[in-house]
Amino acid sequence: MHIVYSILLAFFFYIAVIISYKIMGKREISELSIFDFVMNLIIADVVATGIVEEQFWLDSFAGLVALVSLQLIMAKFQLKNPKVRKYMNAESSMIIKNGTIDYEELRKLRIQLDELIMILRQSNVLSIEEIQYAIIESNGRLSIFEKRLPTKVFPLPFVVSGIVKPYALENADLSEEWLYRQLEKHNITLNQDIKYLFYDEKHLTVHTKESFKKFRIN
């Protein structure tokens, strides 16, 4: 009877976890931020306790509901406060630019060179010289943009959800002051109304809630 009870609890928490991830959204299924990763570990531990320690299954279920509620509250709070999201999630880092490895950035990220080369091989990159940009995203994944693309400069996000991305400006050899001047010329104020702004060699494209503008850089 004890085994049957454990099996029933396993089925119960299996369904409960599936429903929880449906409620929290697909973003929880992929590897994203450190906060999400830690939350997933805690949920797994709480559920496992409820299955193994049968007398505490109701406590585990209550803990699962509390964690899901907390995650939803934090997600909404970060959506309304981009600056908070910036500190909660790690910033992206460019480790290769124009076929040159940034060894200092690798050191900061504690990534070994042979580990990087292995990842590049797995991505079917034959030579580092083929890479225009390689960026470690906030979720730890490596995004690679090769020089075979039509443009010599891959579009870089300078602003996302009203927040300036310093790494993108720095790797384009530009500054925030330069960005402010360009926006001022076109009567655009840098605030949270700007959802997405990217740079593609000779143009800036600005997306807002209502529309988007694209203008040539003088």
C-alpha positions as CSV (number, residue, x, y, z in Angstrom):
1,M,0.0,0.0,0.0
2,H,2.9,2.3,0.7
3,I,4.3,1.8,-2.8
4,V,0.9,2.5,-4.4
5,Y,0.6,5.7,-2.3
6,S,4.0,6.9,-3.5
7,I,3.1,6.2,-7.2
8,L,-0.2,8.1,-6.8
9,L,1.7,11.1,-5.3
10,A,4.3,10.9,-8.1
11,F,1.4,11.2,-10.7
12,F,-0.2,14.0,-8.7
13,F,3.0,16.1,-8.5
14,Y,3.8,15.3,-12.2
15,I,0.5,16.9,-13.2
16,A,1.0,19.7,-10.7
17,V,4.4,20.6,-12.1
18,I,3.2,20.5,-15.7
19,I,0.4,22.9,-14.8
20,S,2.8,25.1,-12.9
21,Y,5.1,25.5,-15.9
22,K,2.1,26.2,-18.1
23,I,1.1,29.0,-15.8
24,M,4.6,30.4,-15.6
25,G,5.1,30.3,-19.3
26,K,7.4,28.6,-21.8
27,R,10.3,30.8,-20.8
28,E,10.7,28.6,-17.6
29,I,11.3,25.5,-19.7
30,S,14.4,26.9,-21.4
31,E,17.7,27.7,-19.7
32,L,17.4,31.4,-18.9
33,S,18.6,33.3,-15.9
34,I,20.3,32.3,-12.7
35,F,17.1,33.2,-10.9
36,D,15.1,30.9,-13.1
37,F,17.6,28.1,-12.7
38,V,17.6,28.3,-8.9
39,M,13.8,28.4,-8.9
40,N,13.7,25.2,-10.9
41,L,16.0,23.5,-8.5
42,I,13.9,24.5,-5.5
43,I,10.7,23.4,-7.2
44,A,12.3,20.0,-8.0
45,D,13.4,19.6,-4.4
46,V,10.0,20.6,-3.0
47,V,8.2,18.1,-5.3
48,A,10.7,15.3,-4.5
49,T,10.1,15.8,-0.8
50,G,6.3,15.6,-1.3
51,I,6.7,12.2,-3.1
52,V,9.3,10.6,-0.7
53,E,8.0,12.1,2.5
54,E,4.3,11.1,2.1
55,Q,3.2,12.7,5.3
56,F,4.3,16.1,4.1
57,W,2.8,16.0,0.6
58,L,0.3,18.7,1.4
59,D,3.1,20.9,2.7
60,S,5.1,20.3,-0.5
61,F,2.1,21.2,-2.6
62,A,1.6,24.4,-0.7
63,G,5.3,25.2,-1.2
64,L,4.9,24.6,-5.0
65,V,1.9,27.0,-5.2
66,A,3.9,29.6,-3.2
67,L,6.9,29.3,-5.5
68,V,4.8,29.6,-8.7
69,S,3.1,32.6,-7.2
70,L,6.4,34.2,-6.3
71,Q,7.8,33.6,-9.8
72,L,4.7,35.2,-11.4
73,I,5.0,38.2,-9.1
74,M,8.7,38.6,-9.9
75,A,8.2,38.2,-13.6
76,K,5.5,41.0,-13.6
77,F,7.6,43.2,-11.4
78,Q,10.6,42.9,-13.8
79,L,8.5,43.6,-16.8
80,K,7.4,46.9,-15.2
81,N,10.9,47.7,-13.9
82,P,13.6,47.1,-16.5
83,K,16.3,48.3,-14.2
84,V,15.4,45.6,-11.7
85,R,15.5,43.0,-14.5
86,K,19.0,44.3,-15.4
87,Y,20.3,43.5,-12.0
88,M,18.4,40.2,-11.6
89,N,19.7,38.8,-14.9
90,A,23.3,38.6,-16.1
91,E,24.4,40.9,-18.9
92,S,25.4,39.5,-22.2
93,S,29.1,39.5,-23.0
94,M,30.9,39.6,-26.4
95,I,33.8,37.2,-26.4
96,I,34.7,37.3,-30.1
97,K,34.7,40.4,-32.4
98,N,35.9,40.5,-36.0
99,G,37.6,37.1,-35.6
100,T,39.5,38.2,-32.5
101,I,39.0,36.6,-29.1
102,D,38.6,38.8,-26.0
103,Y,40.7,36.9,-23.6
104,E,40.0,39.3,-20.7
105,E,36.2,38.7,-21.1
106,L,36.8,34.9,-21.2
107,R,38.8,35.3,-17.9
108,K,35.9,37.2,-16.3
109,L,33.4,34.6,-17.4
110,R,35.8,31.8,-16.3
111,I,35.6,30.1,-19.7
112,Q,38.6,28.0,-20.8
113,L,39.9,28.5,-24.3
114,D,39.6,24.8,-25.1
115,E,36.0,24.8,-23.9
116,L,35.2,27.7,-26.3
117,I,36.9,26.0,-29.2
118,M,34.9,22.8,-28.4
119,I,31.6,24.8,-28.5
120,L,32.6,26.4,-31.8
121,R,33.3,23.0,-33.3
122,Q,29.9,21.8,-32.2
123,S,28.4,24.8,-33.9
124,N,30.2,23.8,-37.2
125,V,32.5,26.8,-37.0
126,L,35.8,25.8,-38.8
127,S,37.8,28.9,-37.9
128,I,37.5,31.7,-35.4
129,E,38.4,34.2,-38.2
130,E,35.0,33.3,-39.8
131,I,33.2,34.9,-36.8
132,Q,31.9,38.5,-36.8
133,Y,30.5,38.3,-33.3
134,A,30.2,35.6,-30.6
135,I,28.1,36.6,-27.6
136,I,27.5,34.8,-24.3
137,E,23.9,35.4,-23.7
138,S,22.4,36.0,-20.2
139,N,21.3,32.4,-20.1
140,G,24.8,31.1,-20.7
141,R,24.3,30.1,-24.3
142,L,26.7,31.1,-27.1
143,S,25.3,33.1,-30.1
144,I,27.5,33.1,-33.2
145,F,27.2,35.5,-36.1
146,E,29.5,34.7,-39.0
147,K,31.0,37.0,-41.6
148,R,29.2,35.3,-44.4
149,L,26.2,37.4,-43.7
150,P,25.5,40.2,-46.3
151,T,26.3,43.1,-43.8
152,K,29.8,43.6,-42.4
153,V,28.3,44.6,-39.1
154,F,25.7,42.5,-37.5
155,P,22.8,44.5,-35.9
156,L,23.6,45.1,-32.3
157,P,20.9,45.9,-29.7
158,F,21.8,49.2,-28.1
159,V,18.6,49.5,-26.1
160,V,16.2,46.8,-24.9
161,S,13.1,47.7,-22.9
162,G,14.4,51.2,-22.3
163,I,17.8,50.0,-20.9
164,V,21.0,50.8,-22.7
165,K,23.3,47.8,-23.4
166,P,26.9,49.0,-22.6
167,Y,28.6,45.9,-24.1
168,A,27.0,46.5,-27.5
169,L,28.0,50.2,-27.6
170,E,31.6,49.3,-26.4
171,N,32.0,46.6,-29.0
172,A,30.8,49.0,-31.7
173,D,33.4,51.5,-30.4
174,L,30.6,54.0,-29.5
175,S,29.5,55.6,-26.3
176,E,26.2,56.4,-24.6
177,E,26.9,60.1,-25.2
178,W,27.1,59.4,-28.9
179,L,23.8,57.5,-28.8
180,Y,22.1,60.4,-26.9
181,R,23.3,62.9,-29.5
182,Q,22.0,60.8,-32.4
183,L,18.6,60.4,-30.7
184,E,18.4,64.1,-29.9
185,K,19.0,65.0,-33.6
186,H,15.8,63.1,-34.4
187,N,13.8,64.4,-31.4
188,I,13.8,61.0,-29.7
189,T,14.1,60.7,-25.9
190,L,15.7,57.6,-24.4
191,N,13.1,56.2,-22.0
192,Q,11.1,53.1,-21.4
193,D,8.9,53.9,-24.4
194,I,11.8,52.6,-26.6
195,K,11.3,48.9,-26.7
196,Y,14.2,48.0,-29.0
197,L,16.9,50.0,-30.7
198,F,19.6,48.5,-32.8
199,Y,22.5,49.6,-34.9
200,D,23.4,48.1,-38.3
201,E,26.4,49.8,-39.7
202,K,25.0,53.1,-41.0
203,H,21.5,53.2,-39.5
204,L,19.7,53.2,-36.1
205,T,16.3,51.5,-36.0
206,V,14.1,52.5,-33.0
207,H,11.0,50.4,-32.1
208,T,8.4,51.8,-29.7
209,K,5.0,50.5,-28.7
210,E,3.3,52.4,-31.5
211,S,5.8,52.3,-34.4
212,F,9.4,52.2,-35.5
213,K,11.8,54.7,-37.0
214,K,14.9,54.1,-39.1
215,F,17.4,56.9,-39.7
216,R,20.8,57.2,-41.3
217,I,23.7,58.1,-39.1
218,N,25.6,61.1,-40.3
